[in-house]
Amino acid sequence: MFGDSAATVVGVESVWRRDQGTRCEEKSTQTRAISTAEVVTQSCCCQDASMQTDAREEQAQALRFQPPAAVDYAGLLSFLQSVEDSVIRELDKNWKSHAFDGFEVNWADQNETVSCLHSLAYPDAQEQKLQVTSVSWNATGAVVACSYGKLDDGDWSTVKSYVCTWNLDRRALNPKHPDLVVDVPSSVMCLAFHPVQPSIIAGGLFSGEVLIWDTSRLEDPLVWRTGMTDTTHTDPVYQVGWLRDSKHGHPFRVLSVSTDGKILVWQEERDGLLRITTGFAFLSHQIPRSARLKKHSRGDTAVGVTSLSFSHFEPSVFVVGTEGGYLLKCSTAAETVAVLQKDSPIPLKAPAQFVFSPHGGPVYCTSCSPFHRNLFLSGGTDGHVHLHSMLQAQPLLSLQLSRKYIFSVKWSPVRPLVFAAASGEGEVQLFDFGKSSQKPSVSIKQTFNQAPVYCLEFNSRQAQLLAAGDGNGVVKVWQLSSDFAEEGPREMNHLDQLANEVTD
């Protein structure tokens, strides 16, 4: 019925497309030409006007002369009377509270790290293997000076040495090029800037001579010297300082300490020489005896003095450390004459009045507290730092800070509970009694070859700076953190408690 079949393709032409194509038309139109013109203009004057609000001038004028609003004084009085008891009660609580005792607002940025600000050295001195024997800041706190010499071995008397200064405020500061270099024919053992005159500095030599330089005289800075006479020191000078002496019309005189057992006070003369004005001698038989100390040797044996520190509260009182490890309380007002085998042109006094418990070896450093009249520190070759009271022989504290030597110890000029110590192991140790009475708060590694740190000095003008000199011939200026440069709450109370402790 159904079957497959193949049909051809059928195509049907579109009539609609054919018709549309025949009706297509094209037309166009255009508007009339548009006329344009360019005109430029500029004002010959200008005027600025501004106002704060949108109010008109009349309204603003009316507001300015508006009478003040009436105050309900009766209602205000009633309110104040109703809250008076509560306010007084809260004020009384605040007055009795100790929550903010000792708190001071500090707007400066807090610095919690100790960093090396400068590393200063004189290459010629380093080539000769010289060590930094002493550092000192001048009166402005901008200039640091160091002395070079030999402290370990060799023939010290023939060693040529140097005194160098750097101005840290100088823009073109070169740490390897000092602003001033003074050649010295003998090893310089110690330095001390004048307390008031920024350019005057005193130094003590291994030869026993004392020199004074004026650093403002670049060509010939040496202005005074003791020379080598029968009246000068016969042993190395281990410390120099400036003694206030207003009685004789001289604000300060230079003072020298030597292991020949003498402390001499010098006066400047017009001929460039220093003349002895007074002095003190330490003889074994004129030192006060103590049952707790070893017996003194017989005769008039000199006791070598290695360090000295004056009290900040009693100008006549000072403490000395000796080669034998003794610590002696002394007075410049002593009247006892020292009995010497060799006559002195100036009668020397025997100033020792009291003996403290000794160290186990020579005492290299002493430091009286600038905040308490009875406290002082000492350090020596036994590696211990002793905290002493002027009122008792035994130390309040004995701290072993080094297995080698303690070469220098200094109280902070701004923190009553802080001191720094320089060790023979190449460390600068910062101690804060407010945090611990047994271990240092910070130990700074100054030298990486364990070369000793021989000297250090706080900057009294810039409390955050501490200079330290070492056996590699380098002076490093450390920038202390805020913890060590700003006094904390109740520090003086803590210091008084330390001073009032009594030992057996």
C-alpha positions in Angstrom: 0.0 0.0 0.0 2.8 2.4 0.9 6.4 2.4 -0.5 9.6 4.5 -0.6 10.1 6.8 -3.5 12.7 9.5 -4.3 11.3 13.0 -5.2 13.2 15.9 -6.8 13.8 19.2 -4.9 11.0 21.8 -5.4 12.0 25.5 -5.3 9.4 28.2 -4.7 10.4 31.8 -5.5 9.6 34.5 -3.0 7.1 36.9 -4.5 7.4 39.2 -1.3 11.1 39.8 -1.7 10.8 40.5 -5.4 8.0 43.0 -4.8 9.9 44.7 -1.9 13.0 45.2 -4.0 11.0 46.9 -6.7 9.5 49.4 -4.2 12.9 50.5 -2.6 13.6 54.3 -2.8 16.6 56.4 -1.6 16.2 60.1 -0.4 18.5 62.5 1.5 18.2 65.9 3.2 20.6 68.5 4.9 20.0 71.3 7.4 21.1 74.8 6.7 24.6 75.8 7.6 25.1 76.5 11.4 26.8 79.8 12.1 29.5 79.8 14.9 31.6 82.5 16.6 34.5 82.5 19.2 34.8 85.3 21.8 37.5 85.7 24.5 37.2 87.9 27.5 39.2 88.5 30.8 38.3 90.4 33.9 40.5 93.3 34.9 40.0 92.9 38.6 39.0 90.2 41.1 37.6 90.1 44.6 37.4 87.2 47.1 34.7 87.0 49.6 33.8 84.4 52.1 31.4 83.8 55.0 31.0 81.1 57.6 27.3 80.5 57.4 24.5 81.1 54.9 22.8 83.6 57.1 22.3 87.0 55.8 24.3 90.0 57.1 21.3 91.4 58.9 20.7 88.1 60.7 24.3 87.7 61.6 24.3 91.3 63.0 21.3 90.5 65.1 22.9 87.4 66.5 26.0 89.3 67.5 24.1 91.7 69.7 21.7 89.1 71.1 21.5 89.4 74.9 22.9 86.5 76.9 20.5 83.8 78.0 19.2 84.0 81.5 20.9 81.8 84.0 18.9 80.0 86.6 21.3 80.6 89.5 18.8 79.2 92.1 18.6 75.9 90.2 22.4 75.8 89.7 22.9 76.3 93.5 20.4 73.6 94.3 22.2 71.2 92.0 25.7 71.9 93.4 24.4 71.4 96.9 22.8 68.1 96.0 26.1 66.6 94.6 28.5 68.3 97.0 28.8 65.3 99.4 29.4 62.8 96.5 32.1 65.0 94.9 33.9 65.5 98.2 33.8 61.8 98.9 35.3 60.9 95.6 38.0 63.6 95.8 38.9 62.3 99.2 39.4 58.8 97.7 41.6 60.2 95.0 43.7 62.1 97.5 44.4 59.0 99.6 45.1 56.8 96.6 48.7 55.8 95.7 47.9 54.5 92.2 49.8 57.3 90.4 52.6 58.0 92.9 55.8 59.0 91.1 54.1 59.0 87.7 55.4 61.6 85.3 54.1 62.2 81.8 56.8 61.6 79.2 55.9 62.9 75.8 59.2 61.6 74.2 59.2 58.3 72.3 60.1 55.4 74.4 63.2 53.5 73.5 63.5 50.0 74.9 66.8 48.9 73.4 70.5 49.6 73.9 72.3 50.4 70.7 75.8 51.4 69.6 75.6 54.9 68.3 79.3 55.4 67.4 82.4 53.3 67.2 85.4 55.6 67.5 89.0 54.7 67.0 92.4 56.1 66.0 94.0 53.8 63.4 97.6 54.8 64.3 97.0 53.8 67.9 95.4 50.5 66.9 98.4 49.7 64.7 100.6 50.0 67.8 98.3 47.7 69.8 97.4 50.4 72.3 94.4 50.2 74.5 91.9 52.8 75.5 92.9 53.6 79.1 90.4 56.3 79.9 87.4 58.2 78.5 85.8 61.5 79.6 83.0 63.8 78.4 83.4 67.6 78.4 81.2 70.1 80.2 78.8 70.5 77.2 78.3 66.7 76.7 79.1 67.0 73.0 82.8 66.1 73.0 84.2 62.7 74.2 88.0 62.2 74.7 90.0 59.1 75.2 93.6 58.3 76.1 95.7 55.5 74.6 98.3 53.6 76.4 99.5 50.1 77.5 97.8 48.3 80.3 98.8 44.7 79.7 102.5 44.2 78.9 105.6 45.7 77.4 107.8 48.6 78.5 105.2 51.2 79.3 107.6 54.0 80.0 108.8 54.2 76.4 105.5 53.7 74.7 104.3 56.7 72.7 100.6 57.3 73.2 97.8 59.7 72.2 94.9 61.7 73.5 92.1 62.0 71.0 88.8 63.9 70.9 85.6 63.7 68.8 82.8 66.2 68.7 79.7 64.0 68.3 77.6 67.1 67.2 79.8 67.7 64.2 77.9 66.9 61.0 81.0 65.6 59.2 81.9 63.2 62.1 84.5 60.7 61.0 84.8 57.8 63.6 88.3 56.9 62.3 89.5 60.5 62.2 89.6 62.4 65.6 89.0 66.1 65.6 92.2 66.5 67.7 95.1 64.1 68.2 97.8 65.0 70.9 101.1 63.0 70.8 102.3 62.1 74.3 105.8 60.7 75.0 104.6 58.4 77.7 101.6 56.1 78.2 98.5 58.1 79.3 96.8 56.3 82.1 93.8 58.6 82.8 91.9 61.7 81.7 89.4 64.1 83.1 87.7 67.1 81.5 87.3 70.3 83.5 83.9 70.5 85.1 83.1 73.9 83.7 85.5 74.8 80.9 84.8 72.5 77.9 88.2 72.7 76.2 90.4 72.0 79.3 91.4 68.4 80.0 93.9 66.9 82.5 95.8 63.7 82.1 98.1 61.5 84.1 101.1 59.6 82.7 102.8 56.3 83.4 105.9 58.4 84.1 104.2 60.1 87.1 103.8 63.4 85.3 100.5 65.4 85.2 99.6 67.4 82.0 96.8 69.9 81.2 95.8 70.5 77.6 93.6 73.2 76.0 91.8 71.5 73.1 90.9 74.8 71.5 94.6 75.3 70.8 95.1 73.0 67.8 98.7 73.8 67.2 100.1 73.5 70.7 97.4 72.3 73.1 99.7 71.7 76.1 99.3 74.5 78.6 100.6 73.2 82.0 102.7 70.3 83.2 104.2 69.2 86.5 107.6 68.3 85.0 109.8 65.6 86.5 111.1 66.8 89.8 111.5 65.6 93.4 108.0 66.8 94.2 106.1 65.0 91.5 104.9 61.4 91.6 107.4 58.6 91.4 104.9 56.0 90.2 102.2 56.0 87.5 99.3 58.3 87.9 96.1 56.2 87.8 93.5 58.9 88.2 93.2 62.6 87.8 90.3 64.9 88.8 89.2 68.4 89.6 88.9 69.5 93.2 86.7 72.5 94.0 88.7 75.0 96.0 86.8 78.3 96.3 88.6 79.3 99.5 91.8 80.4 97.7 90.1 82.2 94.7 90.5 79.2 92.4 87.2 77.4 91.5 89.0 74.2 90.7 92.4 72.6 91.1 93.7 69.5 89.4 94.2 66.4 91.6 96.3 63.3 90.9 96.3 59.8 92.4 99.3 57.5 92.2 100.6 54.1 93.4 103.4 55.9 95.2 100.9 56.4 98.0 100.3 60.1 97.4 97.3 62.3 96.3 98.6 65.7 95.2 96.7 68.9 94.5 98.2 71.2 91.8 97.9 74.9 91.0 98.6 76.5 87.6 101.5 78.9 87.4 102.3 81.5 84.7 105.4 79.7 83.5 103.4 76.7 82.3 104.2 74.6 85.3 102.0 73.1 87.9 102.9 73.7 91.6 101.9 71.5 94.6 99.5 73.4 96.9 98.6 70.5 99.2 98.6 66.8 99.3 97.9 63.5 101.2 100.1 60.5 101.9 99.0 56.9 102.8 101.4 55.1 105.0 100.7 51.6 106.4 101.3 52.6 110.1 99.0 55.7 109.8 96.0 53.7 108.5 93.3 53.0 111.1 93.5 49.4 112.3 90.6 47.0 112.2 90.4 43.6 113.9 88.7 42.2 110.9 91.5 43.1 108.5 94.9 41.7 108.1 97.7 43.3 110.1 99.4 46.2 108.5 103.1 45.9 107.7 105.5 47.7 110.0 107.3 50.9 109.2 106.3 53.7 106.9 105.6 51.6 103.9 103.6 53.5 101.3 100.1 52.2 100.4 99.6 52.5 96.7 96.4 54.4 95.8 94.6 53.2 92.6 91.3 55.0 92.6 89.4 57.9 94.3 85.8 59.2 94.5 84.6 62.3 96.3 81.2 62.5 98.1 78.6 64.6 96.3 77.2 65.7 99.6 80.2 66.4 101.8 83.0 67.9 99.7 85.7 67.1 102.3 84.9 63.3 102.3 86.3 60.9 99.8 86.9 57.2 99.4 90.1 55.6 98.0 90.9 52.1 96.8 94.4 50.7 97.2 96.7 48.1 95.6 96.3 45.9 98.7 92.5 45.7 98.2 91.7 48.2 101.1 88.9 50.8 100.9 89.6 53.8 103.0 87.2 56.7 104.0 89.2 59.9 104.1 88.9 63.6 104.7 90.6 66.6 103.2 90.1 68.4 106.6 92.6 65.9 108.3 95.2 67.6 110.4 97.5 64.6 111.1 100.8 65.1 109.3 102.1 62.1 107.3 105.5 61.0 108.6 107.7 60.4 105.5 111.3 59.3 105.3 111.9 62.0 102.6 110.9 65.5 103.4 108.3 67.1 101.2 108.3 70.9 100.3 104.6 70.9 101.3 103.6 69.0 104.5 101.4 66.1 103.4 98.5 65.0 105.6 97.4 61.5 106.6 93.7 61.6 105.6 92.6 58.0 106.3 89.9 57.8 109.0 88.1 54.4 108.5 88.8 51.1 106.9 86.2 49.0 105.0 86.2 45.3 104.3 88.8 44.7 101.6 88.5 43.2 98.1 90.4 40.0 97.2 92.9 42.1 95.1 93.7 45.6 94.0 90.7 48.0 93.8 90.6 49.6 90.4 87.5 51.8 90.8 85.3 53.6 93.4 82.2 55.6 92.8 80.2 57.6 95.4 76.4 57.8 94.8 75.2 61.2 93.5 71.8 60.5 95.2 72.7 59.2 98.7 75.4 60.6 101.0 76.4 57.2 102.5 76.5 54.8 99.5 79.4 54.0 97.3 80.5 51.3 94.9 83.9 49.6 94.4 85.3 47.0 92.0 88.6 45.2 91.6 90.6 42.3 90.4 88.5 39.8 92.3 85.6 40.4 89.8 83.3 41.6 92.5 81.4 44.9 92.9 80.7 45.9 96.5 77.9 48.2 97.5 79.1 49.9 100.7 77.6 52.2 103.3 79.9 54.9 104.8 78.6 53.8 108.2 79.8 50.2 108.4 82.8 48.2 107.4 81.1 45.2 105.8 79.5 45.7 102.3 75.8 45.8 102.0 76.0 43.7 98.8 78.8 41.8 97.1 78.1 41.0 93.4 80.4 38.8 91.3 80.0 40.3 87.9 83.1 38.9 86.3 85.4 35.9 86.5 88.2 38.2 85.6 88.6 41.9 86.6 86.2 44.8 87.1 88.1 47.7 85.7 85.5 50.5 86.1 82.2 51.1 87.9 80.1 54.2 87.7 76.8 55.3 89.2 74.2 56.7 86.7 73.9 60.5 87.0 70.1 60.3 86.5 68.9 57.0 87.9 69.5 56.5 91.6 69.3 52.7 91.4 71.4 52.2 88.2 75.2 51.7 87.8 77.4 50.4 85.0 80.5 48.1 85.3 83.3 47.3 82.8 84.6 43.8 82.9 87.7 42.0 81.8 85.6 39.7 79.6 84.7 42.5 77.2 81.3 43.3 78.6 79.5 46.5 79.8 77.0 45.5 82.4 74.1 47.7 83.4 72.7 47.0 86.8 69.3 48.2 88.1 68.6 47.6 91.8 65.0 48.3 91.1 64.7 45.2 89.1 67.2 42.8 90.7 69.9 43.0 93.4 71.7 39.9 92.2 72.1 40.0 88.4 72.5 42.8 85.7 69.6 44.0 83.8 71.6 44.2 80.5 74.9 42.8 79.5 76.4 44.5 76.4 79.0 42.7 74.4 81.5 45.4 73.5 84.3 43.2 72.2 83.8 39.9 70.4 87.4 38.6 71.1 86.9 39.1 74.9 89.3 42.0 74.9 88.8 43.8 78.3 86.7 46.9 78.7 89.0 49.2 80.7 86.9 52.3 81.2 83.4 53.8 80.9 81.7 57.2 81.6 78.1 58.3 81.7 77.3 61.6 79.9 75.8 63.9 82.6 74.4 66.3 79.9 72.8 63.6 77.7 71.6 60.9 80.0 71.0 58.4 77.3 74.8 58.2 76.3 77.4 56.0 77.8 81.0 55.8 76.5 83.2 52.7 77.0 86.8 52.1 75.9 88.4 48.7 75.4 91.5 46.7 74.7 91.0 46.8 70.9 91.6 50.6 70.9 87.9 51.4 70.3 85.6 53.8 72.1 81.9 52.8 71.7 79.2 55.3 72.5 76.1 53.4 73.6 72.6 54.9 73.4 70.7 53.6 76.5 67.1 52.8 76.5 64.5 54.9 78.3 64.6 52.5 81.3 68.1 53.6 82.1 67.7 57.3 81.3 64.5 58.3 83.2 64.0 58.1 86.9 61.2 55.7 87.9 58.6 56.0 90.8 59.8 55.7 94.4 63.5 55.1 93.4 64.7 57.2 96.3 62.7 55.2 98.8 64.2 52.0 97.4 67.7 53.6 97.7 67.1 54.6 101.3 66.1 51.0 102.1 69.3 49.7 100.6 71.3 52.2 102.6 69.6 51.3 105.9 70.3 47.6 105.7 72.6 46.4 108.5 75.1 43.6 107.9 76.4 41.2 110.6 
